[in-house]
Amino acid sequence: MAEREEILANFQACSGIEDVGEAFMHLEAANWNLLEALQVVMPQEATTATPTHPPPLQSVSQQEVISVDSSPESLLPPPIPPLPPSISPAPTPSSSHTPAVMDVNIQVLMDTGENSSGDEFEDAPELLNDDDDFLAMMDVPATKKPQTLIPADVDDEVMGVIHFSEEFRNRYGSCVPMFYQGSLEDALKESVLLPAKNRKLLAVYLHHDGSILSNVFCSQALCQVSVVDYLSANFIVWGWDLTHEANKARYGHYHQFAGNGVLDEVMTSLLHATEMFEEQRATEVHEEEARDAREAVKAEQDAAYMESLKADRAKAAAKKQAEMEEKEERERAESLKQQEDAIKEAVRASLETDLPEEPDADCHHPVSTLRFRIPGGETFSRNFLASTTLQVLLNFLHVKGYPADEYKCLQSWPRRDVSAGCSLLLVVSVIVIRAGLYE
């Protein structure tokens, strides 16, 4: 009984027949088939229209986006062939009146019924151009006229979608699809544009109050528990109202082709779309996993290479630092040696200047001849006055390159260090004696 009451209410809402008895009579004659009863009381006329196709912004594969549409344009004949499964961004001009949109290949599930025909909507252009024609045709009291799902003065797309969702629930009760609360572009990003492992199908429902079967489609198919549950589990659902021209201008241009809005057909289409989507997604998940594995190996190789490069650079830097320190130490040592040599040369030159002249053979003072054997075996001799001090002898050796602080002056026999300070006379005597022994 409750089911017949719902069918009666839907029949009165669609046909505009307020008399319950008359409505009951029509439904009885049609054996309570809502579509057949509506076909009897509603005009059976046809119309044709050609949808516009603006430049696409982005293509999404047909299997990933399904549109559930109740607009009059859903009766357009032959289907447009789907594009190959791909997602490729492309720019499109924008204007201040029509925002940029995403061009999507959409499979449209309509509310035409199994027994309806294209002759049903000859007055569709008029319906599309006059937002209130359908409500006026229904002859429903003003207080009972439902609001359009999206007002004509909504400029913000997100606010329009939120209004659509709230008003749709007000019309059809709590068992309705959970519409995505955001723009179509965001809905695409949250569904078919995700990585394959997280990807979901996107169902787009385009509504139009100018269609006499909109209420039938929503109540008999779209808002049935089985459809609502299946959409909730497998789809992101996004809705839009095309009743007003301003709203139609946004998304009324999507490619559409005929389908069937009966519950069984809707479920069959959803199941078929899901099956195709899962097959394609499984392939893409496998490809993504293989790609991720390759990228992981490459990232590991790159990390190892960077570590090796870092170690090589550290070694090179350490080697360069060591070489620089060694060079600086060598230069510092050379500088010190040069300073020391300069000091030694200055001392040697000073001692050479103060060194007394060597006495010649005609000298009348006692003279001693000293013979020196230097390291390496080489010998040389020099004459000194017998009165010459030991320091003069040491200064002479210093001038020859043998400073007292670097070398020792040794007496041959008895062997002792004469640098310690014995008298020159003793040294001379010993050396002369030893020299005489060998002569």
C-alpha positions as CSV (number, residue, x, y, z in Angstrom):
1,M,0.0,0.0,0.0
2,A,2.8,2.4,0.9
3,E,4.4,1.7,-2.6
4,R,1.1,2.7,-4.3
5,E,0.9,5.9,-2.3
6,E,4.4,6.8,-3.4
7,I,3.6,6.1,-7.0
8,L,0.4,8.2,-6.7
9,A,2.3,11.1,-5.2
10,N,5.0,10.9,-8.0
11,F,2.3,10.7,-10.7
12,Q,0.5,13.8,-9.3
13,A,3.8,15.7,-9.0
14,C,4.8,14.9,-12.6
15,S,1.4,15.2,-14.3
16,G,0.0,18.2,-12.4
17,I,-3.3,16.3,-11.8
18,E,-4.4,17.4,-8.3
19,D,-7.6,15.3,-8.3
20,V,-6.7,12.1,-6.5
21,G,-9.6,10.1,-8.1
22,E,-8.5,11.1,-11.6
23,A,-4.9,10.2,-10.9
24,F,-6.0,6.9,-9.3
25,M,-8.0,6.1,-12.4
26,H,-5.1,6.7,-14.8
27,L,-2.8,4.5,-12.6
28,E,-5.3,1.8,-12.4
29,A,-5.7,1.8,-16.2
30,A,-1.9,1.5,-16.5
31,N,-1.8,-1.3,-13.9
32,W,0.1,1.1,-11.6
33,N,2.9,1.5,-14.1
34,L,4.0,5.1,-13.5
35,L,5.7,5.6,-16.9
36,E,2.8,4.2,-18.9
37,A,0.3,6.4,-17.0
38,L,2.5,9.5,-17.6
39,Q,2.7,8.7,-21.3
40,V,-1.1,8.7,-21.5
41,V,-1.6,12.1,-19.8
42,M,1.6,13.9,-21.0
43,P,2.2,15.3,-24.6
44,Q,3.9,12.8,-26.9
45,E,6.0,15.2,-29.1
46,A,9.5,15.1,-30.3
47,T,12.3,17.6,-30.6
48,T,15.8,17.6,-31.7
49,A,18.8,19.6,-30.5
50,T,22.5,19.6,-31.2
51,P,24.8,19.9,-28.2
52,T,27.7,22.2,-28.3
53,H,31.2,20.9,-27.9
54,P,33.6,23.5,-26.4
55,P,37.3,23.0,-26.6
56,P,38.2,20.2,-24.1
57,L,40.3,21.1,-21.1
58,Q,41.0,17.6,-20.0
59,S,40.0,14.1,-21.1
60,V,39.1,11.3,-18.7
61,S,38.4,7.8,-19.9
62,Q,34.7,6.8,-20.4
63,Q,35.0,3.9,-18.0
64,E,36.0,6.2,-15.1
65,V,33.2,8.8,-15.3
66,I,29.5,8.0,-15.5
67,S,26.9,10.7,-15.7
68,V,23.4,10.0,-14.4
69,D,21.3,12.6,-16.3
70,S,17.7,13.6,-16.1
71,S,17.9,16.5,-18.5
72,P,15.9,16.8,-21.7
73,E,19.1,16.7,-23.7
74,S,19.6,13.2,-22.5
75,L,17.2,12.1,-25.4
76,L,19.7,13.1,-28.0
77,P,20.3,10.3,-30.6
78,P,23.3,8.4,-31.5
79,P,26.0,7.9,-29.0
80,I,29.3,9.7,-29.4
81,P,32.2,7.2,-29.6
82,P,34.3,7.3,-26.4
83,L,37.8,8.6,-26.5
84,P,40.8,6.2,-25.7
85,P,41.4,5.9,-22.0
86,S,43.8,8.7,-21.3
87,I,44.2,11.7,-19.1
88,S,45.9,14.6,-20.8
89,P,45.7,18.3,-19.7
90,A,45.1,21.0,-22.4
91,P,44.5,24.7,-22.0
92,T,41.2,26.4,-22.9
93,P,40.2,30.0,-23.1
94,S,38.3,31.4,-20.1
95,S,35.8,34.3,-19.8
96,S,34.3,36.2,-17.0
97,H,30.9,34.5,-17.6
98,T,31.9,30.9,-18.1
99,P,34.5,29.4,-15.8
100,A,37.1,26.9,-17.0
101,V,35.8,23.3,-16.9
102,M,37.0,19.8,-17.4
103,D,36.0,18.1,-20.7
104,V,34.9,14.6,-19.7
105,N,33.8,11.6,-21.7
106,I,30.5,10.8,-19.9
107,Q,28.2,7.8,-20.1
108,V,24.7,9.2,-19.5
109,L,22.1,7.1,-17.7
110,M,18.8,8.7,-18.5
111,D,15.3,8.6,-17.1
112,T,13.5,7.8,-20.4
113,G,12.0,4.5,-19.2
114,E,11.7,1.2,-21.3
115,N,8.6,2.4,-23.1
116,S,9.3,6.1,-23.7
117,S,10.4,7.6,-27.0
118,G,12.1,10.7,-28.3
119,D,8.6,12.1,-29.3
120,E,8.0,12.9,-25.6
121,F,9.9,16.2,-25.6
122,E,9.0,18.3,-28.6
123,D,8.7,21.3,-26.3
124,A,12.1,20.7,-24.8
125,P,13.6,24.0,-26.2
126,E,10.8,26.0,-24.6
127,L,11.3,24.1,-21.4
128,L,15.0,24.8,-21.3
129,N,14.5,28.5,-22.0
130,D,11.7,29.0,-19.4
131,D,12.8,27.8,-16.0
132,D,9.2,27.7,-14.6
133,D,7.4,26.1,-17.5
134,F,7.4,22.7,-16.0
135,L,6.2,23.9,-12.6
136,A,3.5,26.0,-14.3
137,M,2.4,23.1,-16.4
138,M,2.0,21.0,-13.3
139,D,-0.4,23.7,-12.0
140,V,0.8,23.0,-8.5
141,P,0.0,25.8,-5.9
142,A,2.8,28.2,-5.4
143,T,3.4,27.1,-1.9
144,K,4.0,23.6,-3.1
145,K,6.3,24.4,-6.0
146,P,9.7,22.9,-5.2
147,Q,12.8,25.1,-5.4
148,T,15.2,24.4,-8.2
149,L,18.2,22.4,-7.0
150,I,20.5,25.3,-7.8
151,P,19.3,28.9,-7.9
152,A,20.0,31.0,-11.0
153,D,21.9,33.6,-9.0
154,V,24.6,31.2,-7.6
155,D,28.0,32.4,-8.8
156,D,30.2,30.2,-6.7
157,E,30.3,26.6,-8.0
158,V,30.9,25.1,-4.6
159,M,28.0,26.9,-3.0
160,G,25.8,25.7,-5.9
161,V,26.8,22.1,-5.3
162,I,26.1,22.4,-1.6
163,H,22.7,23.9,-2.3
164,F,22.1,21.1,-4.8
165,S,22.8,18.4,-2.2
166,E,20.6,20.0,0.5
167,E,17.7,20.7,-1.8
168,F,17.9,17.2,-3.4
169,R,17.7,15.7,0.1
170,N,14.7,17.9,0.9
171,R,12.9,16.6,-2.2
172,Y,13.7,12.9,-2.1
173,G,14.3,12.2,1.6
174,S,17.2,10.7,3.4
175,C,18.0,7.8,1.0
176,V,19.9,9.8,-1.6
177,P,23.4,9.6,-3.1
178,M,26.1,11.4,-1.1
179,F,27.0,14.2,-3.5
180,Y,30.6,15.5,-3.4
181,Q,30.7,18.9,-1.7
182,G,33.1,20.6,-4.1
183,S,33.8,21.7,-7.7
184,L,33.8,19.2,-10.5
185,E,37.6,19.8,-10.9
186,D,38.1,18.8,-7.3
187,A,35.9,15.8,-7.7
188,L,38.0,14.6,-10.6
189,K,41.2,15.1,-8.5
190,E,39.6,13.0,-5.7
191,S,38.5,10.2,-8.0
192,V,39.8,9.4,-11.5
193,L,43.0,11.5,-11.3
194,L,44.3,9.8,-8.2
195,P,47.1,7.1,-8.5
196,A,45.6,3.8,-9.7
197,K,45.7,2.1,-6.4
198,N,43.6,4.8,-4.8
199,R,41.5,5.7,-7.8
200,K,37.6,5.6,-7.7
201,L,35.0,6.0,-10.3
202,L,33.2,9.4,-10.7
203,A,29.5,9.5,-11.3
204,V,28.1,12.8,-12.6
205,Y,24.4,13.4,-12.3
206,L,23.0,16.3,-14.4
207,H,19.4,17.3,-13.4
208,H,16.8,19.4,-15.2
209,D,13.4,20.3,-13.9
210,G,12.2,20.8,-17.5
211,S,12.2,17.0,-17.9
212,I,8.8,15.5,-16.9
213,L,10.5,12.3,-15.8
214,S,13.1,13.8,-13.5
215,N,11.1,13.1,-10.4
216,V,10.4,9.6,-11.6
217,F,14.0,8.8,-12.4
218,C,15.2,10.1,-9.0
219,S,12.6,8.4,-6.9
220,Q,12.4,5.1,-8.9
221,A,16.1,4.6,-9.7
222,L,18.7,7.1,-8.4
223,C,17.4,7.2,-4.8
224,Q,16.8,3.5,-4.4
225,V,18.7,1.8,-1.6
226,S,20.6,-0.5,-3.9
227,V,21.8,2.3,-6.2
228,V,22.6,4.6,-3.3
229,D,24.6,2.0,-1.5
230,Y,26.5,0.9,-4.6
231,L,27.3,4.5,-5.5
232,S,28.5,5.2,-2.0
233,A,30.8,2.1,-2.0
234,N,32.3,2.5,-5.5
235,F,31.9,6.1,-6.7
236,I,32.5,9.7,-6.0
237,V,29.1,11.3,-7.0
238,W,28.9,14.9,-8.2
239,G,25.6,16.6,-9.1
240,W,24.6,19.7,-11.0
241,D,21.3,21.3,-12.0
242,L,20.9,22.5,-15.6
243,T,17.4,24.1,-15.2
244,H,18.6,27.7,-15.3
245,E,20.5,28.9,-18.3
246,A,23.2,30.4,-16.2
247,N,23.8,27.0,-14.6
248,K,23.4,25.1,-17.9
249,A,26.1,27.2,-19.4
250,R,28.7,25.7,-17.0
251,Y,28.2,22.0,-17.6
252,G,25.3,21.6,-20.1
253,H,27.8,21.0,-22.9
254,Y,29.0,17.6,-21.9
255,H,28.9,14.9,-24.5
256,Q,25.8,12.7,-23.8
257,F,24.2,9.7,-25.4
258,A,21.0,7.7,-24.8
259,G,20.6,5.2,-22.1
260,N,17.9,3.9,-19.8
261,G,16.9,5.1,-16.4
262,V,15.0,2.1,-15.2
263,L,16.5,0.7,-11.9
264,D,17.6,-2.6,-13.3
265,E,19.3,-0.8,-16.2
266,V,20.9,1.7,-14.0
267,M,22.4,-1.0,-11.8
268,T,23.5,-3.0,-14.8
269,S,25.3,0.1,-16.2
270,L,26.9,0.8,-12.9
271,L,28.0,-2.8,-12.5
272,H,29.4,-2.9,-16.0
273,A,31.2,0.4,-15.6
274,T,32.7,-0.8,-12.3
275,E,33.8,-4.1,-13.9
276,M,35.6,-2.3,-16.8
277,F,37.1,0.2,-14.4
278,E,38.5,-2.5,-12.1
279,E,40.1,-4.3,-15.0
280,Q,41.7,-1.2,-16.3
281,R,42.7,-0.1,-12.7
282,A,44.3,-3.5,-12.0
283,T,46.5,-3.1,-15.1
284,E,47.5,0.4,-14.1
285,V,48.2,-0.6,-10.5
286,H,50.5,-3.3,-11.8
287,E,52.2,-0.8,-14.1
288,E,52.5,1.7,-11.2
289,E,54.0,-0.9,-8.9
290,A,56.5,-1.9,-11.5
291,R,57.3,1.8,-12.1
292,D,57.6,2.4,-8.3
293,A,59.9,-0.6,-8.0
294,R,62.1,0.8,-10.8
295,E,62.1,4.2,-9.3
296,A,63.0,2.8,-5.9
297,V,66.0,0.9,-7.4
298,K,67.1,4.0,-9.2
299,A,66.7,6.1,-6.1
300,E,68.8,3.5,-4.1
301,Q,71.4,3.6,-6.8
302,D,71.4,7.4,-6.9
303,A,71.7,7.5,-3.1
304,A,74.7,5.0,-3.2
305,Y,76.3,7.1,-6.0
306,M,75.8,10.3,-4.0
307,E,77.3,8.7,-0.9
308,S,80.3,7.4,-3.0
309,L,80.7,10.8,-4.6
310,K,80.5,12.5,-1.2
311,A,83.2,10.2,0.2
312,D,85.4,10.8,-2.9
313,R,85.0,14.5,-2.5
314,A,85.8,14.3,1.2
315,K,88.9,12.3,0.4
316,A,89.9,14.7,-2.3
317,A,89.3,17.6,0.1
318,A,91.4,16.0,2.9
319,K,94.2,15.2,0.4
320,K,94.1,18.8,-0.8
321,Q,94.2,20.1,2.7
322,A,97.1,17.8,3.7
323,E,99.0,18.9,0.6
324,M,98.3,22.5,1.4
325,E,99.5,22.1,5.0
326,E,102.6,20.3,3.8
327,K,103.3,23.0,1.3
328,E,102.9,25.7,4.0
329,E,105.1,23.7,6.4
330,R,107.8,23.3,3.7
331,E,107.6,27.0,2.8
332,R,107.8,27.9,6.5
333,A,110.9,25.6,7.0
334,E,112.5,27.1,3.9
335,S,111.9,30.6,5.2
336,L,113.4,29.7,8.5
337,K,116.4,28.1,6.9
338,Q,116.9,31.2,4.7
339,Q,116.7,33.4,7.7
340,E,119.2,31.1,9.5
341,D,121.5,31.0,6.5
342,A,121.3,34.8,6.3
343,I,122.3,35.1,9.9
344,K,125.1,32.6,9.5
345,E,126.4,34.4,6.5
346,A,126.3,37.7,8.3
347,V,128.3,36.2,11.2
348,R,130.7,34.6,8.8
349,A,131.3,37.8,6.9
350,S,131.8,39.7,10.1
351,L,134.3,37.1,11.4
352,E,136.1,37.1,8.1
353,T,136.5,40.9,8.3
354,D,138.0,40.6,11.8
355,L,140.3,37.7,10.9
356,P,144.1,38.8,11.1
357,E,146.1,38.6,7.9
358,E,148.1,35.4,7.5
359,P,151.9,36.0,8.2
360,D,154.1,35.5,5.2
361,A,157.5,33.8,5.0
362,D,159.5,37.0,5.9
363,C,157.7,37.5,9.2
364,H,160.1,38.0,12.1
365,H,157.7,36.7,14.7
366,P,157.3,33.1,15.6
367,V,154.9,31.5,13.1
368,S,153.1,28.1,13.4
369,T,151.7,26.2,10.4
370,L,148.5,24.3,11.2
371,R,147.2,21.6,9.0
372,F,143.4,20.8,9.1
373,R,141.7,17.7,8.0
374,I,138.0,18.3,7.4
375,P,135.2,15.7,7.2
376,G,135.6,13.8,4.0
377,G,139.4,13.5,4.2
378,E,140.3,16.8,2.5
379,T,143.1,18.8,4.2
380,F,144.2,22.4,4.1
381,S,146.8,24.5,6.1
382,R,147.4,28.1,7.3
383,N,150.1,30.0,9.1
384,F,149.3,31.7,12.3
385,L,151.4,33.9,14.6
386,A,152.4,31.9,17.7
387,S,150.7,34.6,19.8
388,T,147.4,34.1,18.1
389,T,144.6,33.2,20.5
390,L,142.5,30.0,20.2
391,Q,139.4,32.1,19.3
392,V,141.1,33.4,16.2
393,L,141.6,29.8,15.2
394,L,138.0,28.9,15.8
395,N,136.9,32.1,13.9
396,F,139.1,30.9,11.0
397,L,137.3,27.5,11.0
398,H,134.0,29.3,11.2
399,V,134.8,31.4,8.1
400,K,135.7,28.1,6.4
401,G,132.2,26.9,7.1
402,Y,132.7,25.0,10.3
403,P,131.2,27.0,13.2
404,A,132.2,25.9,16.7
405,D,128.5,25.2,17.7
406,E,128.1,22.8,14.8
407,Y,131.6,21.1,14.6
408,K,134.4,20.2,17.0
409,C,138.0,20.9,16.5
410,L,139.9,17.8,17.7
411,Q,143.6,17.3,18.4
412,S,144.8,14.2,16.7
413,W,147.1,13.0,19.4
414,P,146.4,12.7,22.2
415,R,142.9,13.0,20.9
416,R,140.9,15.7,22.6
417,D,138.5,18.5,21.9
418,V,140.5,21.7,21.6
419,S,137.3,23.8,21.2
420,A,137.0,23.6,24.9
421,G,139.7,26.1,25.4
422,C,143.4,25.1,25.6
423,S,146.2,27.4,24.6
424,L,147.0,27.8,20.9
425,L,150.7,27.3,21.6
426,L,150.0,23.8,22.9
427,V,147.8,23.0,20.0
428,V,150.4,24.3,17.6
429,S,153.2,22.3,19.2
430,V,151.2,19.1,19.0
431,I,150.1,19.6,15.5
432,V,153.6,20.6,14.3
433,I,155.1,17.7,16.1
434,R,152.6,15.3,14.5
435,A,153.1,17.0,11.2
436,G,156.9,16.6,11.6
437,L,156.5,13.0,12.3
438,Y,154.7,12.4,9.0
439,E,157.1,14.5,7.0
